[in-house]
């Protein structure tokens, strides 16, 4: 009777024969066990038909309601995601996951590597940088207050100091049949390369690795917003969401992608006009530094204003102040962007394009090249001067070196170098000079380039002082006697008056002018007596000259000038220029930038033409000295003195 019932239940796929001696087979007539399920050739089945044994799928709560469970009963626990077997030991029955053959679960207690969190960079680690390992307790006994704090060792390239933060996971509890994720943060500085973390506790061992990428080099950045009332110039500083304020953030040696950054800060009390306070957000979009070794570039950050969308910057007098400070961490590199207000003495062309500033001619650009703010400074002569030369990097409130209160720190501080003006020429863009640190001391370039005076004249273009007809530096092709070209950039006989106080081309801020020789002499007289040694030059009687070492106070004051040549407004001859001797000669002569002068500030020539190196001495190249002849095709920087 039993044989008939089995046949009816299993149909034609079950074979039960007396000769099998109590064995039952499925898909086989010769079962080799009490219950034998054999495979069927897949080619004889419908495509994709599954084969196997499916046991009951139960939750832990469902199987907990079982009564009278037999030892060895199997289910699939959908909560634990494992096949469980019921075991009775000493009269007590418990469900246990069957271990996965060949995996860590074959141990009674096991550990597996569970990955790293966060991106790792050489610039340092943050609380988001973690390594994780998971402990599985497959025993019927809970694990209580286990100290895993010393179970992690870290291997990093020898320059790295990265270690696991001590005192973590000191008392871990894991229930029977449960698991626990151990998470560890780090301390120290990682080095570029492979980071390997190894877990070792008794017989429990696991390890995992990740790569540490190089952090970019990014310095702190200042972004100034000019806001002031100066004589007739009412400059209203404002940050708004219509014309969003941006800042360029230079970087070098970056590697790979980076995530977007967004930092919100409230503006400082007293920084806004009429007590204005807003939340301002700095945003850097996601990007990629690339993979080129030694690469450099700029990130662009944008400021947005919450609330009414407009922040009005206060208008103070001759000072700078903090508006908001934005701390940023990008690919492990931490830096700050400081938003500041500044007031002082604005450039004559501040907030004007070159075209608006220099006559509206078609050849002038629409760039805002004169966003300079200067501070008044008392010179060694007791007079009020600008603290920096015109066009100094420190004074460019929208430039990479902006720090308007700062003056040059040394004779080679290129951030204090300024614009290079051709004598009596208008501020039309020709003077805008870009300096940056180079292989030796700095690299220099004229923004709008240069052009040969001979080429201009050959094309029927005759520059005049009031209309140079180009934004380029105009030089004379030298050493070509066949060209009847003058030594200076124009032949306008009246141009000598254009740079004087009240002159049409005065490039100084309103209320300031280019100093006369007597005003320069006053500075020199603070160091030297009025007695001088005539070394063969044709020099004004009141000018102290060689030998006369400059005092440290004079040297410091004229640093922005002494790297090159200093134009003065009182000489009528085209070759008349006061040469304050310096190491870094920024003269642009006949299409060539002359390199620095070695260990000396420059050269002083005696009457017979012999060159003598002197440090800190003053001389005046005059007409008739061929070995020191200066023509107005050269370009120089200078300071302005108050009217």
C-alpha positions as MATLAB code, in Angstrom:
seq = 'XXXXXXXXXXXXXXXXXXXXXXXXXXXXXXXXXXXXXXXXXXXXXXXXXXXXXXXXXXXXXXXXXXXXXXXXXXXXXXXXXXXXXXXXXXXXXXXXXXXXXXXXXXXXXXXXXXXXXXXXXXXXXXXXXXXXXXXXXXXXXXXXXXXXXXXXXXXXXXXXXXXXXXXXXXXXXXXXXXXXXXXXXXXXXXXXXXXXXXXXXXXXXXXXXXXXXXXXXXXXXXXXXXXXXXXXXXXXXXXXXXXXXXXXXXXXXXXXXXXXXXXXXXXXXXXXXXXXXXXXXXXXXXXXXXXXXXXXXXXXXXXXXXXXXXXXXXXXXXXXXXXXXXXXXXXXXXXXXXXXXXXXXXXXXXXXXXXXXXXXXXXXXXXXXXXXXXXXXXXXXXXXXXXXXXXXXXXXXXXXXXXXXXXXXXXXXXXXXXXXXXXXXXXXXXXXXXXXXXXXXXXXXXXXXXXXXXXXXXXXXXXXXXXXXXXXXXXXXXXXXXXXXXXXXXXXXXXXXXXXXXXXXXXXXXXXXXXXXXXXXXXXXXXXXXXXXXXXXXXXXXXXXXXXXXXXXXXXXXXXXXXXXXXXXXXXXXXXXXXXXXXXXXXXXXXXXXXXXXXXXXXXXXXXXXXXXXXXXXXXXXXXXXXXXXXXXXXXXXXXXXX';
ca = [
       0.000    0.000    0.000;
       2.810    2.409    0.868;
       4.451    1.758   -2.456;
       1.277    2.758   -4.283;
       0.954    6.015   -2.295;
       4.523    7.004   -3.068;
       3.949    6.378   -6.717;
       0.799    8.503   -6.766;
       2.517   11.448   -5.032;
       5.606   11.486   -7.176;
       4.062   10.340  -10.400;
       6.261    8.937  -13.086;
       9.357   10.741  -11.805;
       9.713    8.678   -8.642;
      10.851    5.112   -8.626;
      10.421    2.917   -5.551;
      11.249   -0.736   -5.897;
      11.356   -3.489   -3.372;
      14.817   -4.463   -4.484;
      16.127   -1.023   -3.438;
      15.733   -2.114    0.167;
      13.972    0.997    1.486;
      15.720    3.614   -0.715;
      13.821    6.271   -2.625;
      15.105    7.842   -5.794;
      13.997   10.837   -7.824;
      15.041   10.897  -11.449;
      16.885    7.601  -10.889;
      15.912    3.937  -10.677;
      19.005    3.060   -8.670;
      19.124    5.407   -5.658;
      22.376    5.246   -3.757;
      21.081    6.733   -0.492;
      17.929    6.605    1.564;
      16.793    9.604   -0.486;
      18.621   10.266   -3.756;
      17.764   13.185   -6.040;
      19.578   12.951   -9.341;
      20.011   15.548  -12.058;
      18.247   15.431  -15.379;
      20.096   16.112  -18.588;
      19.300   19.828  -19.157;
      19.013   19.262  -22.906;
      15.927   17.121  -22.277;
      14.185   19.867  -20.284;
      12.563   23.102  -21.338;
      15.128   25.865  -21.685;
      16.018   27.484  -18.362;
      14.151   24.999  -16.177;
      15.743   24.968  -12.734;
      16.926   21.842  -10.938;
      17.737   21.357   -7.277;
      16.082   20.921   -3.909;
      14.035   23.774   -2.452;
      13.528   23.719    1.311;
      11.035   25.843    3.260;
      11.873   29.602    3.392;
      11.075   30.937    6.874;
      11.767   34.057    8.911;
      13.351   33.766   12.353;
      10.006   34.666   13.931;
       8.161   31.992   11.961;
      10.505   29.172   12.852;
      10.518   30.298   16.504;
       6.857   29.222   16.627;
       7.760   25.646   15.674;
       6.908   22.941   18.243;
       8.525   19.516   18.498;
      11.215   20.222   15.906;
      13.279   17.180   14.991;
      17.024   17.217   15.334;
      18.569   17.944   11.887;
      15.558   19.785   10.427;
      16.562   22.194    7.645;
      15.069   25.558    6.616;
      16.335   28.631    4.717;
      16.302   31.624    7.088;
      15.318   34.685    5.047;
      16.451   37.053    7.816;
      19.948   35.628    8.178;
      20.254   34.735    4.502;
      21.531   31.250    5.321;
      20.452   27.607    5.480;
      19.779   26.691    9.121;
      19.857   23.305   10.842;
      18.192   22.494   14.115;
      20.554   20.875   16.620;
      19.646   19.358   19.987;
      22.439   19.219   22.540;
      21.786   18.174   26.120;
      18.070   18.392   25.589;
      18.253   21.993   24.311;
      17.633   22.710   20.669;
      19.068   25.664   18.665;
      19.070   26.789   15.036;
      22.492   27.352   13.432;
      23.533   28.578   10.008;
      25.266   25.958    7.961;
      28.765   27.222    7.114;
      29.610   28.063    3.514;
      32.241   25.587    2.370;
      35.589   27.275    1.668;
      34.588   30.665    3.159;
      35.422   32.413    6.407;
      32.114   31.105    7.799;
      33.593   27.634    8.035;
      35.089   28.870   11.321;
      32.939   28.996   14.402;
      33.924   32.694   14.774;
      35.083   34.413   11.601;
      36.241   37.793   10.302;
      35.987   39.237    6.814;
      37.375   42.501    5.350;
      34.529   44.951    4.820;
      36.240   47.763    2.928;
      37.463   51.329    3.405;
      35.327   54.444    3.698;
      36.245   57.799    2.180;
      38.992   58.684   -0.281;
      42.542   58.644    1.047;
      44.962   61.441    0.135;
      48.462   62.448    1.156;
      47.207   65.719    2.635;
      45.809   63.936    5.697;
      42.843   61.977    7.003;
      39.457   63.025    8.339;
      36.878   61.244   10.544;
      35.251   60.019    7.331;
      38.327   57.907    6.509;
      37.749   54.444    7.995;
      38.639   50.788    7.605;
      36.070   48.113    8.501;
      36.120   44.414    9.390;
      33.058   42.270   10.248;
      33.100   39.622   12.985;
      30.614   36.723   12.655;
      29.793   34.749   15.789;
      28.280   31.444   14.626;
      28.556   29.809   18.036;
      25.697   29.266   20.473;
      27.574   31.416   22.994;
      27.528   35.245   22.943;
      30.822   37.178   22.835;
      30.982   39.760   25.628;
      33.230   42.829   26.106;
      35.915   41.690   23.665;
      38.769   44.187   23.212;
      39.611   44.561   19.502;
      41.405   47.924   19.935;
      44.868   46.521   19.158;
      43.819   44.136   16.399;
      44.641   46.413   13.432;
      48.077   47.047   11.942;
      48.674   49.467    9.075;
      51.305   49.312    6.357;
      51.996   52.453    4.344;
      55.030   53.640    2.311;
      57.917   54.505    4.623;
      57.261   58.270    4.507;
      53.767   57.806    5.883;
      52.884   58.164    9.569;
      49.369   56.765    9.284;
      48.117   54.624   12.172;
      44.789   53.503   13.583;
      43.407   55.863   16.204;
      43.957   54.166   19.596;
      41.162   53.260   21.991;
      38.589   52.058   19.456;
      36.376   48.951   19.839;
      37.565   48.162   23.348;
      34.429   46.305   24.600;
      32.525   44.657   21.742;
      29.459   42.467   22.354;
      28.275   40.026   19.673;
      25.253   37.798   20.320;
      25.241   34.094   19.483;
      24.590   33.702   15.769;
      25.122   37.439   15.272;
      27.705   39.728   13.702;
      29.348   43.113   14.365;
      31.091   45.613   12.065;
      34.323   46.960   13.556;
      35.050   50.453   12.243;
      38.398   52.202   12.793;
      39.447   55.790   12.076;
      43.034   56.953   11.547;
      45.610   59.395   12.806;
      48.786   60.666   11.159;
      49.651   61.527    7.569;
      49.517   58.937    4.781;
      52.095   58.687    2.026;
      51.276   58.159   -1.616;
      50.970   54.499   -2.543;
      49.238   51.415   -1.157;
      47.641   51.366    2.277;
      47.239   47.861    3.745;
      45.205   47.209    6.889;
      45.512   43.805    8.607;
      43.191   42.402   11.299;
      44.757   39.887   13.665;
      43.029   38.542   16.771;
      43.906   35.040   17.858;
      43.055   32.758   14.914;
      41.061   35.512   13.189;
      42.982   37.049   10.294;
      41.992   39.255    7.354;
      43.549   42.074    5.345;
      42.580   44.608    2.700;
      44.227   47.407    0.733;
      43.403   50.739   -0.903;
      45.373   53.357   -2.808;
      46.402   56.717   -1.370;
      46.346   59.479   -3.976;
      48.452   62.610   -3.975;
      46.771   65.719   -2.584;
      47.025   68.920   -4.615;
      49.086   71.846   -3.367;
      46.721   74.730   -2.643;
      47.565   77.809   -0.592;
      45.194   80.071    1.291;
      43.504   82.623   -0.960;
      42.137   86.106   -0.329;
      39.337   87.633   -2.360;
      38.934   91.363   -1.877;
      35.871   93.464   -2.534;
      36.741   97.159   -2.863;
      34.295   99.522   -1.230;
      35.120  103.166   -0.516;
      34.406  106.805   -1.108;
      37.573  108.526   -2.331;
      37.299  112.140   -3.502;
      35.054  111.930   -6.576;
      35.147  108.108   -6.754;
      32.213  106.423   -4.965;
      32.896  102.700   -5.200;
      30.076  100.582   -3.773;
      31.261   97.068   -2.981;
      28.527   94.482   -3.400;
      28.174   90.693   -3.598;
      25.023   89.554   -5.349;
      23.479   86.682   -7.267;
      23.071   88.624  -10.499;
      26.745   89.140  -11.291;
      28.230   86.496   -9.041;
      31.573   87.149   -7.420;
      34.231   84.548   -8.244;
      37.722   83.795   -7.027;
      40.527   81.912   -8.745;
      42.272   79.330   -6.570;
      45.680   78.278   -7.954;
      46.707   74.632   -7.556;
      49.584   72.431   -8.618;
      50.491   68.737   -8.497;
      46.866   67.615   -8.342;
      45.805   64.112   -9.322;
      42.492   62.564  -10.330;
      38.885   63.607   -9.781;
      37.578   65.743   -6.932;
      34.109   66.201   -5.516;
      32.104   69.414   -5.401;
      32.599   71.684   -2.391;
      29.990   73.906   -0.769;
      30.680   75.928    2.391;
      28.266   78.439    3.928;
      29.315   81.138    6.392;
      27.572   84.111    7.946;
      29.215   87.475    7.304;
      30.987   89.111   10.214;
      29.338   91.823   12.261;
      30.510   95.283   11.218;
      31.663   94.152    7.784;
      28.489   95.132    5.920;
      27.181   98.554    5.037;
      24.580   99.704    7.570;
      25.017   96.480    9.557;
      24.102   94.238    6.620;
      24.496   90.524    7.474;
      23.912   87.556    5.139;
      24.833   83.928    4.759;
      27.242   83.557    1.848;
      27.982   80.209    0.213;
      31.197   79.360   -1.607;
      30.806   76.696   -4.302;
      33.460   74.764   -6.212;
      32.028   72.383   -8.844;
      33.300   68.819   -9.141;
      36.151   68.295  -11.574;
      39.326   66.411  -12.350;
      42.952   67.432  -11.828;
      44.014   64.934  -14.495;
      46.954   62.570  -14.461;
      49.820   64.719  -15.766;
      52.705   64.878  -13.303;
      53.529   68.399  -12.127;
      50.384   69.886  -13.657;
      48.974   73.183  -12.383;
      45.882   75.253  -12.920;
      43.121   77.189  -11.220;
      39.867   76.281   -9.554;
      37.016   78.750   -9.875;
      34.871   79.280   -6.790;
      31.603   81.221   -6.919;
      29.927   83.109   -4.078;
      26.146   83.169   -3.709;
      24.157   85.204   -1.206;
      21.232   83.848    0.803;
      18.236   85.877    1.938;
      17.656   88.898   -0.303;
      20.513   87.831   -2.603;
      22.522   91.036   -2.064;
      25.297   91.772    0.428;
      26.520   95.363    0.673;
      30.098   95.805    1.820;
      30.860   98.623    4.238;
      32.772  101.698    3.051;
      35.688  102.341    5.375;
      38.874  104.394    5.056;
      42.341  103.115    4.126;
      42.034   99.659    5.639;
      40.929   96.096    5.006;
      38.585   93.866    7.009;
      37.314   90.288    7.074;
      33.843   89.574    5.675;
      33.785   85.761    5.997;
      36.306   82.915    6.177;
      35.629   79.668    4.281;
      37.609   76.585    5.437;
      37.877   74.013    2.638;
      39.255   70.489    2.362;
      39.705   69.215   -1.183;
      41.245   65.793   -1.838;
      42.938   65.870    1.547;
      44.315   69.393    1.159;
      42.982   71.968    3.616;
      43.048   75.661    2.827;
      41.016   78.806    3.431;
      39.344   81.323    1.176;
      39.100   84.617    3.039;
      36.568   87.131    1.741;
      37.677   90.655    2.642;
      36.630   94.234    2.171;
      39.182   96.913    1.337;
      39.214  100.674    1.067;
      42.070  102.945    0.131;
      43.208  104.950   -2.860;
      41.741  103.458   -6.040;
      43.591  103.478   -9.322;
      42.578  106.315  -11.611;
      41.022  103.712  -13.918;
      39.445  101.507  -11.228;
      36.196   99.892  -12.435;
      36.899  101.203  -15.941;
      37.850   99.224  -19.005;
      40.985  100.192  -20.889;
      38.726  101.655  -23.547;
      36.851  103.769  -21.013;
      40.060  104.870  -19.353;
      42.219  105.770  -22.341;
      39.978  107.551  -24.822;
      37.512  105.012  -26.225;
      39.660  104.090  -29.234;
      38.751  100.933  -31.130;
      42.129   99.312  -30.527;
      41.698   99.474  -26.745;
      40.421   96.406  -24.929;
      37.335   96.084  -22.761;
      39.298   94.371  -20.002;
      39.321   95.741  -16.466;
      43.101   95.820  -16.074;
      43.357   98.514  -13.403;
      41.623   97.029  -10.343;
      44.346   98.360   -8.050;
      43.863   99.801   -4.569;
      46.778  101.528   -2.842;
      47.335  102.823    0.663;
      48.863  106.136    1.688;
      52.345  105.758    3.157;
      54.685  108.296    4.715;
      58.043  108.247    2.979;
      61.492  108.886    4.488;
      61.048  112.499    3.333;
      57.922  112.930    5.461;
      55.726  113.193    2.346;
      52.708  111.016    1.493;
      53.303  108.454   -1.238;
      51.491  105.346   -2.425;
      52.622  102.303   -0.487;
      53.306  100.345   -3.696;
      54.338  101.051   -7.254;
      51.550  101.395   -9.801;
      50.282   97.992  -10.861;
      51.895   96.069   -7.995;
      50.641   92.511   -7.585;
      49.832   93.163   -3.940;
      47.614   96.094   -4.935;
      45.611   94.170   -7.535;
      42.508   93.354   -5.475;
      41.324   90.833   -8.077;
      44.714   89.242   -8.682;
      46.371   86.131   -7.230;
      48.718   88.109   -4.938;
      46.131   90.543   -3.556;
      47.110   92.072   -0.207;
      46.791   95.869   -0.539;
      48.388   96.686    2.835;
      51.431   94.556    2.016;
      54.609   96.051    0.552;
      57.554   94.146   -0.984;
      59.320   91.987    1.594;
      62.643   91.840   -0.222;
      64.418   93.098   -3.302;
      63.230   90.031   -5.240;
      59.604   89.963   -4.076;
      57.951   89.728   -7.491;
      54.486   90.126   -5.963;
      55.427   93.748   -5.348;
      56.562   94.369   -8.926;
      54.378   96.705  -10.908;
      53.349   97.879  -14.343;
      56.046   98.849  -16.858;
      55.215  102.237  -18.362;
      56.796  103.788  -21.413;
      57.761  107.370  -20.728;
      54.777  109.768  -20.665;
      52.517  107.208  -22.262;
      48.877  106.849  -21.190;
      47.662  103.905  -19.089;
      46.188  102.152  -22.122;
      47.089   98.561  -21.239;
      50.599   98.565  -22.700;
      51.993   98.698  -19.167;
      50.106   95.704  -17.730;
      52.715   93.156  -16.729;
      52.281   89.614  -15.447;
      54.813   88.293  -12.978;
      55.049   84.839  -11.498;
      57.691   82.783   -9.801;
      59.956   81.156  -12.324;
      63.019   78.950  -12.459;
      65.365   81.725  -11.350;
      63.288   84.335   -9.552;
      60.273   85.214  -11.642;
      58.834   85.083  -15.122;
      57.595   88.286  -16.704;
      55.346   88.980  -19.663;
      53.471   91.950  -21.091;
      49.758   91.138  -21.254;
      49.262   92.705  -24.682;
      52.699   91.959  -26.086;
      54.920   94.265  -28.102;
      55.318   95.762  -31.540;
      58.216   97.305  -33.456;
      58.027  101.074  -33.967;
      59.478  100.576  -37.437;
      56.618   98.253  -38.340;
      54.048  100.771  -37.103;
      55.585  103.598  -39.096;
      55.996  101.308  -42.089;
      52.253  100.665  -41.964;
      51.435  104.358  -41.792;
      50.785  104.379  -38.042;
      52.419  107.294  -36.261;
      51.935  107.055  -32.490;
      51.362  110.207  -30.486;
      51.334  110.721  -26.749;
      47.564  111.099  -26.610;
      46.893  108.193  -28.971;
      49.541  105.484  -29.205;
      47.230  103.609  -31.596;
      48.065  100.290  -29.934;
      47.840   98.594  -26.545;
      51.198   96.969  -27.141;
      54.589   98.036  -25.892;
      56.282   99.961  -28.710;
      60.002   99.349  -29.081;
      62.568  100.580  -31.573;
      64.447   98.012  -33.617;
      67.938   98.518  -32.276;
      71.347   98.134  -33.938;
      70.018   98.790  -37.430;
      71.610  102.044  -38.733;
      69.695  101.788  -42.001;
      66.436  102.612  -40.210;
      65.721  106.270  -39.630;
      63.732  105.510  -36.494;
      64.008  107.583  -33.280;
      65.061  106.140  -29.940;
      61.671  106.812  -28.432;
      58.151  105.672  -29.103;
      56.857  108.975  -30.493;
      58.073  112.303  -31.842;
      55.518  114.476  -30.052;
      57.515  117.492  -28.848;
      54.980  118.383  -26.155;
      54.668  114.937  -24.608;
      57.065  115.768  -21.753;
      54.265  117.712  -20.050;
      51.731  114.917  -20.103;
      53.058  113.147  -16.992;
      53.457  116.204  -14.821;
      51.037  117.145  -12.088;
      47.724  117.789  -13.835;
      49.035  116.352  -17.095;
      46.692  114.658  -19.581;
      48.443  111.276  -19.248;
      49.047  111.294  -15.496;
      48.570  107.604  -14.583;
      48.586  108.193  -10.830;
      45.383  108.073   -8.746;
      43.398  111.278   -8.408;
      45.279  113.614   -6.069;
      48.682  112.034   -6.817;
      51.349  112.611   -9.445;
      54.633  111.253  -10.724;
      57.438  112.724   -8.592;
      59.783  115.392   -9.881;
      63.539  115.127   -9.562;
      63.512  117.466   -6.577;
      60.982  115.203   -4.848;
      63.194  112.177   -5.528;
      66.199  114.120   -4.261;
      64.423  114.828   -0.990;
      64.272  111.108   -0.316;
      67.949  110.624   -1.094;
      68.870  113.565    1.148;
      67.452  111.687    4.131;
      70.514  109.463    3.846;
      73.195  111.477    2.091;
      74.695  114.923    2.611;
      74.321  117.531   -0.110;
      77.990  117.111   -0.972;
      78.548  114.797   -3.886;
      81.384  113.531   -5.990;
      81.031  114.372   -9.682;
      81.947  111.138  -11.417;
      81.830  112.574  -14.887;
      78.073  112.730  -15.398;
      76.194  115.858  -16.342;
      73.996  115.991  -13.223;
      71.811  118.558  -11.471;
      73.659  120.414   -8.748;
      71.209  119.389   -6.044;
      71.359  115.650   -6.788;
      73.439  113.519   -4.484;
      75.162  110.881   -6.536;
      77.931  108.330   -6.512;
      79.263  107.476   -4.016;
      76.190  107.535   -1.756;
      74.870  104.317   -0.149;
      71.125  104.284    0.463;
      69.876  103.818    4.016;
      67.809  100.769    4.923;
      64.702  102.929    5.298;
      65.132  104.399    1.809;
      65.995  101.011    0.392;
      62.828   99.522    1.900;
      60.656  102.394    0.715;
      61.815  102.260   -2.898;
      61.849   98.469   -3.222;
      59.028   98.482   -5.735;
      61.063  100.931   -7.803;
      64.641   99.809   -7.409;
      64.220   96.552   -9.262;
      64.355   98.524  -12.465;
      64.197  102.148  -13.464;
      62.267  105.078  -12.099;
      60.739  107.671  -14.425;
      60.567  111.245  -13.140;
      58.455  114.041  -14.575;
      60.774  117.040  -14.413;
      63.355  116.191  -17.079;
      62.848  117.418  -20.621;
      65.319  115.149  -22.391;
      64.079  111.800  -23.642;
      67.018  110.038  -22.012;
      66.461  111.573  -18.587;
      65.638  108.859  -16.092;
      66.688  108.286  -12.524;
      68.272  104.867  -12.243;
      67.998  103.432   -8.761;
      70.321  100.443   -9.020;
      68.840   96.992   -8.255;
      69.489   93.295   -8.770;
      66.349   92.449  -10.725;
      66.417   94.674  -13.759;
      62.878   94.699  -15.124;
      63.764   96.787  -18.166;
      62.004   95.765  -21.368;
      64.405   96.953  -24.044;
      64.009   96.449  -27.779;
      61.907   93.363  -27.413;
      64.128   91.743  -24.791;
      63.631   91.257  -21.063;
      66.993   91.715  -19.448;
      67.806   89.052  -16.856;
      68.578   89.772  -13.193;
      71.968   91.326  -12.506;
      73.538   88.593  -10.428;
      74.546   89.320   -6.851;
      74.606   93.059   -7.312;
      71.857   95.570   -7.621;
      73.121   96.755  -10.970;
      75.929   98.593  -12.669;
      77.355  102.057  -12.142;
      79.464  103.454  -14.926;
      82.373  105.803  -14.387;
      83.184  108.634  -16.757;
      85.547  106.493  -18.794;
      82.938  103.821  -19.353;
      84.306  101.205  -16.968;
      81.570   99.244  -15.212;
      81.642   98.960  -11.440;
      79.356   96.792   -9.368;
      77.912   98.674   -6.427;
      75.201   97.696   -3.990;
      72.757  100.346   -2.827;
      74.239  103.291   -4.666;
      72.575  105.913   -6.794;
      73.480  107.177  -10.229;
      71.847  109.168  -12.986;
      72.303  108.001  -16.601;
      72.337  111.165  -18.659;
      72.571  112.189  -22.287;
      76.065  111.685  -23.672;
      76.896  108.509  -21.737;
      76.545  105.903  -24.465;
      77.333  103.033  -22.143;
      74.284  103.887  -19.969;
      72.029  105.579  -22.519;
      68.302  105.085  -21.772;
      65.666  105.842  -24.383;
      61.923  106.066  -23.965;
      61.371  102.795  -25.758;
      62.247  101.256  -22.412;
      59.592  100.599  -19.819;
      59.838  101.218  -16.088;
      57.800  101.103  -12.893;
      57.328  103.888  -10.383;
      55.525  105.253   -7.347;
      53.296  108.284   -7.061;
      53.443  111.134   -4.538;
      50.516  113.113   -3.183;
      49.791  116.510   -4.761;
];
